[in-house]
Amino acid sequence: MLRCADGTDYTLCDTPGIIEGSHIGKGLGTQFLKHIERTKALIYVLDGTGQEDLTPYNILKMLKNEISLYNSSILSKPSIIVVA
């Protein structure tokens, strides 16, 4: 739970289990994808170390592809991209 100075509360959900194939149930993918269907916005937090082909761009592309294959309407939600 995140409470802002104005008293507004936000519930945050971490979905680290989204991997390639999540949309068809690989790993815990569909369980995590079901959670993000109920969100109002998305914050993509990406690893910025850029190890081999795991660049922030490639990671974001994979995440958006898995989300789109599961339920493309999720991608119409407001989003923020954070590279750390």
HTML snippet that shows the backbone in 3Dmol.js (N, CA, C, O; Angstrom):
<script src="https://3Dmol.org/build/3Dmol-min.js"></script>
<div id="view" style="width:600px;height:400px;position:relative"></div>
<script>
const pdb = `
ATOM      1  N   MET A   1       0.852  -1.171   0.000  1.00  0.00           N
ATOM      2  CA  MET A   1       0.000   0.000   0.000  1.00  0.00           C
ATOM      3  C   MET A   1       0.894   1.228   0.000  1.00  0.00           C
ATOM      4  O   MET A   1       1.854   1.310   0.767  1.00  0.00           O
ATOM      5  N   LEU A   2       0.581   2.163  -0.847  1.00  0.00           N
ATOM      6  CA  LEU A   2       1.298   3.434  -0.925  1.00  0.00           C
ATOM      7  C   LEU A   2       0.309   4.537  -0.599  1.00  0.00           C
ATOM      8  O   LEU A   2      -0.721   4.661  -1.261  1.00  0.00           O
ATOM      9  N   ARG A   3       0.609   5.339   0.413  1.00  0.00           N
ATOM     10  CA  ARG A   3      -0.262   6.447   0.784  1.00  0.00           C
ATOM     11  C   ARG A   3       0.454   7.752   0.424  1.00  0.00           C
ATOM     12  O   ARG A   3       1.578   7.997   0.862  1.00  0.00           O
ATOM     13  N   CYS A   4      -0.206   8.571  -0.368  1.00  0.00           N
ATOM     14  CA  CYS A   4       0.344   9.853  -0.791  1.00  0.00           C
ATOM     15  C   CYS A   4       0.035  10.923   0.253  1.00  0.00           C
ATOM     16  O   CYS A   4      -0.807  10.727   1.130  1.00  0.00           O
ATOM     17  N   ALA A   5       0.722  12.047   0.147  1.00  0.00           N
ATOM     18  CA  ALA A   5       0.557  13.141   1.105  1.00  0.00           C
ATOM     19  C   ALA A   5      -0.887  13.636   1.172  1.00  0.00           C
ATOM     20  O   ALA A   5      -1.342  14.097   2.219  1.00  0.00           O
ATOM     21  N   ASP A   6      -1.607  13.540   0.045  1.00  0.00           N
ATOM     22  CA  ASP A   6      -2.995  14.007   0.031  1.00  0.00           C
ATOM     23  C   ASP A   6      -3.980  12.979   0.587  1.00  0.00           C
ATOM     24  O   ASP A   6      -5.190  13.207   0.584  1.00  0.00           O
ATOM     25  N   GLY A   7      -3.450  11.832   1.069  1.00  0.00           N
ATOM     26  CA  GLY A   7      -4.302  10.806   1.651  1.00  0.00           C
ATOM     27  C   GLY A   7      -4.768   9.744   0.660  1.00  0.00           C
ATOM     28  O   GLY A   7      -5.430   8.786   1.058  1.00  0.00           O
ATOM     29  N   THR A   8      -4.441   9.892  -0.601  1.00  0.00           N
ATOM     30  CA  THR A   8      -4.816   8.907  -1.605  1.00  0.00           C
ATOM     31  C   THR A   8      -4.001   7.636  -1.397  1.00  0.00           C
ATOM     32  O   THR A   8      -2.784   7.689  -1.222  1.00  0.00           O
ATOM     33  N   ASP A   9      -4.678   6.499  -1.417  1.00  0.00           N
ATOM     34  CA  ASP A   9      -4.015   5.204  -1.272  1.00  0.00           C
ATOM     35  C   ASP A   9      -3.907   4.505  -2.617  1.00  0.00           C
ATOM     36  O   ASP A   9      -4.825   4.561  -3.435  1.00  0.00           O
ATOM     37  N   TYR A  10      -2.780   3.847  -2.837  1.00  0.00           N
ATOM     38  CA  TYR A  10      -2.561   3.048  -4.030  1.00  0.00           C
ATOM     39  C   TYR A  10      -2.067   1.672  -3.601  1.00  0.00           C
ATOM     40  O   TYR A  10      -1.244   1.555  -2.693  1.00  0.00           O
ATOM     41  N   THR A  11      -2.567   0.646  -4.251  1.00  0.00           N
ATOM     42  CA  THR A  11      -2.087  -0.701  -4.008  1.00  0.00           C
ATOM     43  C   THR A  11      -1.122  -1.057  -5.121  1.00  0.00           C
ATOM     44  O   THR A  11      -1.440  -0.894  -6.299  1.00  0.00           O
ATOM     45  N   LEU A  12       0.062  -1.545  -4.755  1.00  0.00           N
ATOM     46  CA  LEU A  12       1.086  -1.910  -5.723  1.00  0.00           C
ATOM     47  C   LEU A  12       1.183  -3.423  -5.807  1.00  0.00           C
ATOM     48  O   LEU A  12       1.002  -4.120  -4.808  1.00  0.00           O
ATOM     49  N   CYS A  13       1.467  -3.928  -6.999  1.00  0.00           N
ATOM     50  CA  CYS A  13       1.589  -5.365  -7.214  1.00  0.00           C
ATOM     51  C   CYS A  13       2.870  -5.622  -7.993  1.00  0.00           C
ATOM     52  O   CYS A  13       3.092  -5.025  -9.047  1.00  0.00           O
ATOM     53  N   ASP A  14       3.706  -6.502  -7.481  1.00  0.00           N
ATOM     54  CA  ASP A  14       4.942  -6.883  -8.149  1.00  0.00           C
ATOM     55  C   ASP A  14       4.687  -8.170  -8.919  1.00  0.00           C
ATOM     56  O   ASP A  14       4.176  -9.136  -8.353  1.00  0.00           O
ATOM     57  N   THR A  15       5.035  -8.197 -10.197  1.00  0.00           N
ATOM     58  CA  THR A  15       4.810  -9.395 -11.012  1.00  0.00           C
ATOM     59  C   THR A  15       6.121  -9.861 -11.642  1.00  0.00           C
ATOM     60  O   THR A  15       6.301  -9.725 -12.852  1.00  0.00           O
ATOM     61  N   PRO A  16       7.034 -10.405 -10.847  1.00  0.00           N
ATOM     62  CA  PRO A  16       8.332 -10.810 -11.379  1.00  0.00           C
ATOM     63  C   PRO A  16       8.295 -12.087 -12.206  1.00  0.00           C
ATOM     64  O   PRO A  16       9.298 -12.438 -12.827  1.00  0.00           O
ATOM     65  N   GLY A  17       7.176 -12.785 -12.233  1.00  0.00           N
ATOM     66  CA  GLY A  17       7.109 -14.079 -12.902  1.00  0.00           C
ATOM     67  C   GLY A  17       6.781 -14.034 -14.372  1.00  0.00           C
ATOM     68  O   GLY A  17       6.509 -15.079 -14.963  1.00  0.00           O
ATOM     69  N   ILE A  18       6.794 -12.865 -14.989  1.00  0.00           N
ATOM     70  CA  ILE A  18       6.463 -12.793 -16.412  1.00  0.00           C
ATOM     71  C   ILE A  18       7.718 -13.112 -17.215  1.00  0.00           C
ATOM     72  O   ILE A  18       8.670 -12.333 -17.250  1.00  0.00           O
ATOM     73  N   ILE A  19       7.694 -14.271 -17.857  1.00  0.00           N
ATOM     74  CA  ILE A  19       8.794 -14.732 -18.695  1.00  0.00           C
ATOM     75  C   ILE A  19       8.230 -15.086 -20.060  1.00  0.00           C
ATOM     76  O   ILE A  19       7.013 -15.113 -20.247  1.00  0.00           O
ATOM     77  N   GLU A  20       9.110 -15.356 -21.013  1.00  0.00           N
ATOM     78  CA  GLU A  20       8.616 -15.767 -22.323  1.00  0.00           C
ATOM     79  C   GLU A  20       7.785 -17.036 -22.167  1.00  0.00           C
ATOM     80  O   GLU A  20       8.218 -18.001 -21.536  1.00  0.00           O
ATOM     81  N   GLY A  21       6.599 -17.025 -22.743  1.00  0.00           N
ATOM     82  CA  GLY A  21       5.681 -18.150 -22.635  1.00  0.00           C
ATOM     83  C   GLY A  21       4.670 -18.006 -21.512  1.00  0.00           C
ATOM     84  O   GLY A  21       3.831 -18.886 -21.321  1.00  0.00           O
ATOM     85  N   SER A  22       4.734 -16.910 -20.764  1.00  0.00           N
ATOM     86  CA  SER A  22       3.792 -16.699 -19.656  1.00  0.00           C
ATOM     87  C   SER A  22       2.348 -16.725 -20.127  1.00  0.00           C
ATOM     88  O   SER A  22       1.472 -17.233 -19.428  1.00  0.00           O
ATOM     89  N   HIS A  23       2.102 -16.182 -21.299  1.00  0.00           N
ATOM     90  CA  HIS A  23       0.724 -16.089 -21.793  1.00  0.00           C
ATOM     91  C   HIS A  23       0.070 -17.451 -22.009  1.00  0.00           C
ATOM     92  O   HIS A  23      -1.154 -17.551 -22.089  1.00  0.00           O
ATOM     93  N   ILE A  24       0.892 -18.502 -22.103  1.00  0.00           N
ATOM     94  CA  ILE A  24       0.342 -19.853 -22.260  1.00  0.00           C
ATOM     95  C   ILE A  24       0.543 -20.691 -21.002  1.00  0.00           C
ATOM     96  O   ILE A  24       0.376 -21.910 -21.030  1.00  0.00           O
ATOM     97  N   GLY A  25       0.903 -20.034 -19.897  1.00  0.00           N
ATOM     98  CA  GLY A  25       1.006 -20.722 -18.622  1.00  0.00           C
ATOM     99  C   GLY A  25       2.393 -21.157 -18.218  1.00  0.00           C
ATOM    100  O   GLY A  25       2.539 -21.838 -17.203  1.00  0.00           O
ATOM    101  N   LYS A  26       3.426 -20.793 -18.970  1.00  0.00           N
ATOM    102  CA  LYS A  26       4.792 -21.174 -18.590  1.00  0.00           C
ATOM    103  C   LYS A  26       5.153 -20.498 -17.270  1.00  0.00           C
ATOM    104  O   LYS A  26       4.910 -19.306 -17.082  1.00  0.00           O
ATOM    105  N   GLY A  27       5.729 -21.266 -16.375  1.00  0.00           N
ATOM    106  CA  GLY A  27       6.059 -20.739 -15.053  1.00  0.00           C
ATOM    107  C   GLY A  27       4.779 -20.372 -14.320  1.00  0.00           C
ATOM    108  O   GLY A  27       3.790 -21.102 -14.377  1.00  0.00           O
ATOM    109  N   LEU A  28       4.802 -19.254 -13.643  1.00  0.00           N
ATOM    110  CA  LEU A  28       3.616 -18.754 -12.945  1.00  0.00           C
ATOM    111  C   LEU A  28       2.959 -17.636 -13.747  1.00  0.00           C
ATOM    112  O   LEU A  28       2.181 -16.850 -13.205  1.00  0.00           O
ATOM    113  N   GLY A  29       3.268 -17.568 -15.018  1.00  0.00           N
ATOM    114  CA  GLY A  29       2.870 -16.460 -15.865  1.00  0.00           C
ATOM    115  C   GLY A  29       1.413 -16.059 -15.846  1.00  0.00           C
ATOM    116  O   GLY A  29       1.108 -14.886 -15.629  1.00  0.00           O
ATOM    117  N   THR A  30       0.495 -16.997 -16.068  1.00  0.00           N
ATOM    118  CA  THR A  30      -0.913 -16.599 -16.139  1.00  0.00           C
ATOM    119  C   THR A  30      -1.427 -16.135 -14.784  1.00  0.00           C
ATOM    120  O   THR A  30      -2.330 -15.300 -14.719  1.00  0.00           O
ATOM    121  N   GLN A  31      -0.865 -16.666 -13.701  1.00  0.00           N
ATOM    122  CA  GLN A  31      -1.277 -16.188 -12.374  1.00  0.00           C
ATOM    123  C   GLN A  31      -0.891 -14.718 -12.206  1.00  0.00           C
ATOM    124  O   GLN A  31      -1.674 -13.926 -11.682  1.00  0.00           O
ATOM    125  N   PHE A  32       0.316 -14.351 -12.650  1.00  0.00           N
ATOM    126  CA  PHE A  32       0.750 -12.964 -12.554  1.00  0.00           C
ATOM    127  C   PHE A  32      -0.003 -12.086 -13.541  1.00  0.00           C
ATOM    128  O   PHE A  32      -0.379 -10.962 -13.210  1.00  0.00           O
ATOM    129  N   LEU A  33      -0.223 -12.588 -14.746  1.00  0.00           N
ATOM    130  CA  LEU A  33      -0.933 -11.797 -15.754  1.00  0.00           C
ATOM    131  C   LEU A  33      -2.368 -11.500 -15.328  1.00  0.00           C
ATOM    132  O   LEU A  33      -2.893 -10.436 -15.654  1.00  0.00           O
ATOM    133  N   LYS A  34      -3.005 -12.404 -14.617  1.00  0.00           N
ATOM    134  CA  LYS A  34      -4.355 -12.158 -14.103  1.00  0.00           C
ATOM    135  C   LYS A  34      -4.356 -10.977 -13.140  1.00  0.00           C
ATOM    136  O   LYS A  34      -5.302 -10.190 -13.117  1.00  0.00           O
ATOM    137  N   HIS A  35      -3.294 -10.855 -12.345  1.00  0.00           N
ATOM    138  CA  HIS A  35      -3.207  -9.732 -11.408  1.00  0.00           C
ATOM    139  C   HIS A  35      -3.175  -8.395 -12.143  1.00  0.00           C
ATOM    140  O   HIS A  35      -3.834  -7.446 -11.718  1.00  0.00           O
ATOM    141  N   ILE A  36      -2.424  -8.304 -13.230  1.00  0.00           N
ATOM    142  CA  ILE A  36      -2.295  -7.005 -13.886  1.00  0.00           C
ATOM    143  C   ILE A  36      -3.534  -6.632 -14.690  1.00  0.00           C
ATOM    144  O   ILE A  36      -3.679  -5.478 -15.093  1.00  0.00           O
ATOM    145  N   GLU A  37      -4.426  -7.583 -14.929  1.00  0.00           N
ATOM    146  CA  GLU A  37      -5.699  -7.235 -15.567  1.00  0.00           C
ATOM    147  C   GLU A  37      -6.511  -6.285 -14.691  1.00  0.00           C
ATOM    148  O   GLU A  37      -7.295  -5.488 -15.206  1.00  0.00           O
ATOM    149  N   ARG A  38      -6.333  -6.361 -13.383  1.00  0.00           N
ATOM    150  CA  ARG A  38      -7.114  -5.555 -12.454  1.00  0.00           C
ATOM    151  C   ARG A  38      -6.461  -4.209 -12.124  1.00  0.00           C
ATOM    152  O   ARG A  38      -7.039  -3.409 -11.389  1.00  0.00           O
ATOM    153  N   THR A  39      -5.279  -3.957 -12.653  1.00  0.00           N
ATOM    154  CA  THR A  39      -4.584  -2.711 -12.336  1.00  0.00           C
ATOM    155  C   THR A  39      -5.122  -1.552 -13.167  1.00  0.00           C
ATOM    156  O   THR A  39      -5.727  -1.745 -14.221  1.00  0.00           O
ATOM    157  N   LYS A  40      -4.885  -0.347 -12.664  1.00  0.00           N
ATOM    158  CA  LYS A  40      -5.276   0.853 -13.395  1.00  0.00           C
ATOM    159  C   LYS A  40      -4.120   1.407 -14.205  1.00  0.00           C
ATOM    160  O   LYS A  40      -4.333   2.151 -15.162  1.00  0.00           O
ATOM    161  N   ALA A  41      -2.891   1.052 -13.830  1.00  0.00           N
ATOM    162  CA  ALA A  41      -1.697   1.537 -14.517  1.00  0.00           C
ATOM    163  C   ALA A  41      -0.568   0.533 -14.313  1.00  0.00           C
ATOM    164  O   ALA A  41      -0.631  -0.310 -13.418  1.00  0.00           O
ATOM    165  N   LEU A  42       0.453   0.627 -15.142  1.00  0.00           N
ATOM    166  CA  LEU A  42       1.604  -0.267 -15.062  1.00  0.00           C
ATOM    167  C   LEU A  42       2.881   0.542 -14.872  1.00  0.00           C
ATOM    168  O   LEU A  42       3.032   1.620 -15.447  1.00  0.00           O
ATOM    169  N   ILE A  43       3.788   0.023 -14.072  1.00  0.00           N
ATOM    170  CA  ILE A  43       5.132   0.577 -13.962  1.00  0.00           C
ATOM    171  C   ILE A  43       6.081  -0.564 -14.311  1.00  0.00           C
ATOM    172  O   ILE A  43       6.174  -1.553 -13.584  1.00  0.00           O
ATOM    173  N   TYR A  44       6.779  -0.416 -15.423  1.00  0.00           N
ATOM    174  CA  TYR A  44       7.767  -1.406 -15.831  1.00  0.00           C
ATOM    175  C   TYR A  44       9.093  -1.021 -15.189  1.00  0.00           C
ATOM    176  O   TYR A  44       9.632   0.045 -15.489  1.00  0.00           O
ATOM    177  N   VAL A  45       9.632  -1.868 -14.312  1.00  0.00           N
ATOM    178  CA  VAL A  45      10.933  -1.623 -13.694  1.00  0.00           C
ATOM    179  C   VAL A  45      11.910  -2.613 -14.334  1.00  0.00           C
ATOM    180  O   VAL A  45      11.813  -3.824 -14.131  1.00  0.00           O
ATOM    181  N   LEU A  46      12.848  -2.073 -15.106  1.00  0.00           N
ATOM    182  CA  LEU A  46      13.733  -2.898 -15.920  1.00  0.00           C
ATOM    183  C   LEU A  46      15.171  -2.835 -15.435  1.00  0.00           C
ATOM    184  O   LEU A  46      15.630  -1.801 -14.950  1.00  0.00           O
ATOM    185  N   ASP A  47      15.875  -3.952 -15.571  1.00  0.00           N
ATOM    186  CA  ASP A  47      17.295  -4.034 -15.232  1.00  0.00           C
ATOM    187  C   ASP A  47      18.086  -3.280 -16.296  1.00  0.00           C
ATOM    188  O   ASP A  47      18.018  -3.613 -17.479  1.00  0.00           O
ATOM    189  N   GLY A  48      18.824  -2.282 -15.880  1.00  0.00           N
ATOM    190  CA  GLY A  48      19.574  -1.449 -16.816  1.00  0.00           C
ATOM    191  C   GLY A  48      20.995  -1.897 -17.070  1.00  0.00           C
ATOM    192  O   GLY A  48      21.747  -1.190 -17.741  1.00  0.00           O
ATOM    193  N   THR A  49      21.393  -3.066 -16.546  1.00  0.00           N
ATOM    194  CA  THR A  49      22.775  -3.498 -16.723  1.00  0.00           C
ATOM    195  C   THR A  49      23.067  -3.956 -18.142  1.00  0.00           C
ATOM    196  O   THR A  49      24.229  -3.969 -18.549  1.00  0.00           O
ATOM    197  N   GLY A  50      22.056  -4.331 -18.902  1.00  0.00           N
ATOM    198  CA  GLY A  50      22.231  -4.691 -20.305  1.00  0.00           C
ATOM    199  C   GLY A  50      23.113  -5.900 -20.536  1.00  0.00           C
ATOM    200  O   GLY A  50      23.990  -5.866 -21.398  1.00  0.00           O
ATOM    201  N   GLN A  51      22.903  -6.956 -19.794  1.00  0.00           N
ATOM    202  CA  GLN A  51      23.688  -8.173 -19.951  1.00  0.00           C
ATOM    203  C   GLN A  51      23.288  -8.910 -21.218  1.00  0.00           C
ATOM    204  O   GLN A  51      22.135  -9.316 -21.364  1.00  0.00           O
ATOM    205  N   GLU A  52      24.217  -9.084 -22.123  1.00  0.00           N
ATOM    206  CA  GLU A  52      24.023  -9.760 -23.404  1.00  0.00           C
ATOM    207  C   GLU A  52      22.797  -9.221 -24.126  1.00  0.00           C
ATOM    208  O   GLU A  52      22.744  -8.029 -24.429  1.00  0.00           O
ATOM    209  N   ASP A  53      21.810 -10.068 -24.409  1.00  0.00           N
ATOM    210  CA  ASP A  53      20.613  -9.601 -25.132  1.00  0.00           C
ATOM    211  C   ASP A  53      19.526  -9.122 -24.175  1.00  0.00           C
ATOM    212  O   ASP A  53      18.417  -8.810 -24.610  1.00  0.00           O
ATOM    213  N   LEU A  54      19.829  -9.059 -22.878  1.00  0.00           N
ATOM    214  CA  LEU A  54      18.853  -8.600 -21.895  1.00  0.00           C
ATOM    215  C   LEU A  54      18.945  -7.092 -21.696  1.00  0.00           C
ATOM    216  O   LEU A  54      19.057  -6.613 -20.567  1.00  0.00           O
ATOM    217  N   THR A  55      18.899  -6.358 -22.783  1.00  0.00           N
ATOM    218  CA  THR A  55      18.898  -4.906 -22.696  1.00  0.00           C
ATOM    219  C   THR A  55      17.521  -4.457 -22.212  1.00  0.00           C
ATOM    220  O   THR A  55      16.543  -5.186 -22.376  1.00  0.00           O
ATOM    221  N   PRO A  56      17.434  -3.279 -21.625  1.00  0.00           N
ATOM    222  CA  PRO A  56      16.110  -2.792 -21.205  1.00  0.00           C
ATOM    223  C   PRO A  56      15.095  -2.817 -22.354  1.00  0.00           C
ATOM    224  O   PRO A  56      13.932  -3.163 -22.148  1.00  0.00           O
ATOM    225  N   TYR A  57      15.531  -2.453 -23.549  1.00  0.00           N
ATOM    226  CA  TYR A  57      14.623  -2.462 -24.704  1.00  0.00           C
ATOM    227  C   TYR A  57      14.096  -3.873 -24.968  1.00  0.00           C
ATOM    228  O   TYR A  57      12.894  -4.060 -25.153  1.00  0.00           O
ATOM    229  N   ASN A  58      14.994  -4.870 -24.987  1.00  0.00           N
ATOM    230  CA  ASN A  58      14.569  -6.251 -25.261  1.00  0.00           C
ATOM    231  C   ASN A  58      13.672  -6.799 -24.160  1.00  0.00           C
ATOM    232  O   ASN A  58      12.722  -7.530 -24.438  1.00  0.00           O
ATOM    233  N   ILE A  59      13.967  -6.451 -22.917  1.00  0.00           N
ATOM    234  CA  ILE A  59      13.127  -6.902 -21.807  1.00  0.00           C
ATOM    235  C   ILE A  59      11.728  -6.302 -21.927  1.00  0.00           C
ATOM    236  O   ILE A  59      10.730  -7.009 -21.785  1.00  0.00           O
ATOM    237  N   LEU A  60      11.657  -4.990 -22.191  1.00  0.00           N
ATOM    238  CA  LEU A  60      10.356  -4.332 -22.340  1.00  0.00           C
ATOM    239  C   LEU A  60       9.578  -4.911 -23.512  1.00  0.00           C
ATOM    240  O   LEU A  60       8.370  -5.126 -23.414  1.00  0.00           O
ATOM    241  N   LYS A  61      10.260  -5.159 -24.608  1.00  0.00           N
ATOM    242  CA  LYS A  61       9.617  -5.747 -25.786  1.00  0.00           C
ATOM    243  C   LYS A  61       9.020  -7.119 -25.451  1.00  0.00           C
ATOM    244  O   LYS A  61       7.896  -7.417 -25.854  1.00  0.00           O
ATOM    245  N   MET A  62       9.768  -7.958 -24.713  1.00  0.00           N
ATOM    246  CA  MET A  62       9.275  -9.274 -24.326  1.00  0.00           C
ATOM    247  C   MET A  62       8.081  -9.154 -23.391  1.00  0.00           C
ATOM    248  O   MET A  62       7.081  -9.850 -23.567  1.00  0.00           O
ATOM    249  N   LEU A  63       8.180  -8.265 -22.386  1.00  0.00           N
ATOM    250  CA  LEU A  63       7.072  -8.085 -21.448  1.00  0.00           C
ATOM    251  C   LEU A  63       5.806  -7.649 -22.159  1.00  0.00           C
ATOM    252  O   LEU A  63       4.734  -8.209 -21.927  1.00  0.00           O
ATOM    253  N   LYS A  64       5.925  -6.649 -23.028  1.00  0.00           N
ATOM    254  CA  LYS A  64       4.746  -6.154 -23.747  1.00  0.00           C
ATOM    255  C   LYS A  64       4.185  -7.217 -24.680  1.00  0.00           C
ATOM    256  O   LYS A  64       2.970  -7.308 -24.857  1.00  0.00           O
ATOM    257  N   ASN A  65       5.059  -8.021 -25.277  1.00  0.00           N
ATOM    258  CA  ASN A  65       4.588  -9.095 -26.150  1.00  0.00           C
ATOM    259  C   ASN A  65       3.798 -10.128 -25.354  1.00  0.00           C
ATOM    260  O   ASN A  65       2.725 -10.547 -25.788  1.00  0.00           O
ATOM    261  N   GLU A  66       4.308 -10.544 -24.200  1.00  0.00           N
ATOM    262  CA  GLU A  66       3.597 -11.522 -23.368  1.00  0.00           C
ATOM    263  C   GLU A  66       2.261 -10.967 -22.890  1.00  0.00           C
ATOM    264  O   GLU A  66       1.252 -11.672 -22.896  1.00  0.00           O
ATOM    265  N   ILE A  67       2.256  -9.714 -22.482  1.00  0.00           N
ATOM    266  CA  ILE A  67       1.000  -9.083 -22.045  1.00  0.00           C
ATOM    267  C   ILE A  67       0.014  -9.021 -23.202  1.00  0.00           C
ATOM    268  O   ILE A  67      -1.166  -9.325 -23.031  1.00  0.00           O
ATOM    269  N   SER A  68       0.488  -8.632 -24.368  1.00  0.00           N
ATOM    270  CA  SER A  68      -0.381  -8.516 -25.546  1.00  0.00           C
ATOM    271  C   SER A  68      -0.969  -9.871 -25.942  1.00  0.00           C
ATOM    272  O   SER A  68      -2.151  -9.964 -26.273  1.00  0.00           O
ATOM    273  N   LEU A  69      -0.147 -10.916 -25.909  1.00  0.00           N
ATOM    274  CA  LEU A  69      -0.629 -12.250 -26.266  1.00  0.00           C
ATOM    275  C   LEU A  69      -1.643 -12.774 -25.255  1.00  0.00           C
ATOM    276  O   LEU A  69      -2.510 -13.580 -25.595  1.00  0.00           O
ATOM    277  N   TYR A  70      -1.532 -12.315 -24.019  1.00  0.00           N
ATOM    278  CA  TYR A  70      -2.487 -12.721 -22.979  1.00  0.00           C
ATOM    279  C   TYR A  70      -3.774 -11.917 -23.081  1.00  0.00           C
ATOM    280  O   TYR A  70      -4.866 -12.485 -23.115  1.00  0.00           O
ATOM    281  N   ASN A  71      -3.644 -10.581 -23.129  1.00  0.00           N
ATOM    282  CA  ASN A  71      -4.809  -9.693 -23.210  1.00  0.00           C
ATOM    283  C   ASN A  71      -4.314  -8.322 -23.672  1.00  0.00           C
ATOM    284  O   ASN A  71      -3.823  -7.532 -22.865  1.00  0.00           O
ATOM    285  N   SER A  72      -4.440  -8.047 -24.948  1.00  0.00           N
ATOM    286  CA  SER A  72      -3.863  -6.826 -25.524  1.00  0.00           C
ATOM    287  C   SER A  72      -4.464  -5.540 -24.955  1.00  0.00           C
ATOM    288  O   SER A  72      -3.834  -4.486 -25.048  1.00  0.00           O
ATOM    289  N   SER A  73      -5.652  -5.594 -24.373  1.00  0.00           N
ATOM    290  CA  SER A  73      -6.248  -4.380 -23.816  1.00  0.00           C
ATOM    291  C   SER A  73      -5.473  -3.861 -22.597  1.00  0.00           C
ATOM    292  O   SER A  73      -5.587  -2.685 -22.251  1.00  0.00           O
ATOM    293  N   ILE A  74      -4.692  -4.720 -21.952  1.00  0.00           N
ATOM    294  CA  ILE A  74      -3.878  -4.298 -20.808  1.00  0.00           C
ATOM    295  C   ILE A  74      -2.890  -3.212 -21.242  1.00  0.00           C
ATOM    296  O   ILE A  74      -2.595  -2.295 -20.475  1.00  0.00           O
ATOM    297  N   LEU A  75      -2.385  -3.316 -22.461  1.00  0.00           N
ATOM    298  CA  LEU A  75      -1.387  -2.358 -22.941  1.00  0.00           C
ATOM    299  C   LEU A  75      -1.949  -0.960 -23.165  1.00  0.00           C
ATOM    300  O   LEU A  75      -1.184  -0.021 -23.382  1.00  0.00           O
ATOM    301  N   SER A  76      -3.248  -0.805 -23.118  1.00  0.00           N
ATOM    302  CA  SER A  76      -3.833   0.528 -23.292  1.00  0.00           C
ATOM    303  C   SER A  76      -3.865   1.310 -21.964  1.00  0.00           C
ATOM    304  O   SER A  76      -4.235   2.484 -21.941  1.00  0.00           O
ATOM    305  N   LYS A  77      -3.479   0.659 -20.876  1.00  0.00           N
ATOM    306  CA  LYS A  77      -3.446   1.323 -19.572  1.00  0.00           C
ATOM    307  C   LYS A  77      -2.258   2.287 -19.514  1.00  0.00           C
ATOM    308  O   LYS A  77      -1.246   2.065 -20.179  1.00  0.00           O
ATOM    309  N   PRO A  78      -2.379   3.353 -18.725  1.00  0.00           N
ATOM    310  CA  PRO A  78      -1.240   4.246 -18.560  1.00  0.00           C
ATOM    311  C   PRO A  78      -0.041   3.474 -18.014  1.00  0.00           C
ATOM    312  O   PRO A  78      -0.200   2.550 -17.217  1.00  0.00           O
ATOM    313  N   SER A  79       1.163   3.862 -18.451  1.00  0.00           N
ATOM    314  CA  SER A  79       2.348   3.158 -17.975  1.00  0.00           C
ATOM    315  C   SER A  79       3.527   4.102 -17.838  1.00  0.00           C
ATOM    316  O   SER A  79       3.587   5.168 -18.449  1.00  0.00           O
ATOM    317  N   ILE A  80       4.466   3.660 -17.005  1.00  0.00           N
ATOM    318  CA  ILE A  80       5.722   4.358 -16.776  1.00  0.00           C
ATOM    319  C   ILE A  80       6.816   3.318 -16.932  1.00  0.00           C
ATOM    320  O   ILE A  80       6.647   2.167 -16.529  1.00  0.00           O
ATOM    321  N   ILE A  81       7.945   3.720 -17.519  1.00  0.00           N
ATOM    322  CA  ILE A  81       9.093   2.818 -17.658  1.00  0.00           C
ATOM    323  C   ILE A  81      10.222   3.332 -16.778  1.00  0.00           C
ATOM    324  O   ILE A  81      10.635   4.485 -16.904  1.00  0.00           O
ATOM    325  N   VAL A  82      10.721   2.487 -15.894  1.00  0.00           N
ATOM    326  CA  VAL A  82      11.831   2.828 -15.011  1.00  0.00           C
ATOM    327  C   VAL A  82      12.974   1.867 -15.323  1.00  0.00           C
ATOM    328  O   VAL A  82      12.788   0.651 -15.313  1.00  0.00           O
ATOM    329  N   VAL A  83      14.145   2.411 -15.599  1.00  0.00           N
ATOM    330  CA  VAL A  83      15.331   1.578 -15.823  1.00  0.00           C
ATOM    331  C   VAL A  83      16.275   1.828 -14.651  1.00  0.00           C
ATOM    332  O   VAL A  83      16.718   2.951 -14.412  1.00  0.00           O
ATOM    333  N   ALA A  84      16.569   0.751 -13.930  1.00  0.00           N
ATOM    334  CA  ALA A  84      17.414   0.897 -12.730  1.00  0.00           C
ATOM    335  C   ALA A  84      18.654   0.043 -12.852  1.00  0.00           C
ATOM    336  O   ALA A  84      19.487   0.031 -11.945  1.00  0.00           O
TER     337      ALA A  84
END
`;
const viewer = $3Dmol.createViewer("view");
viewer.addModel(pdb, "pdb");
viewer.setStyle({}, {cartoon: {color: "spectrum"}});
viewer.zoomTo();
viewer.render();
</script>
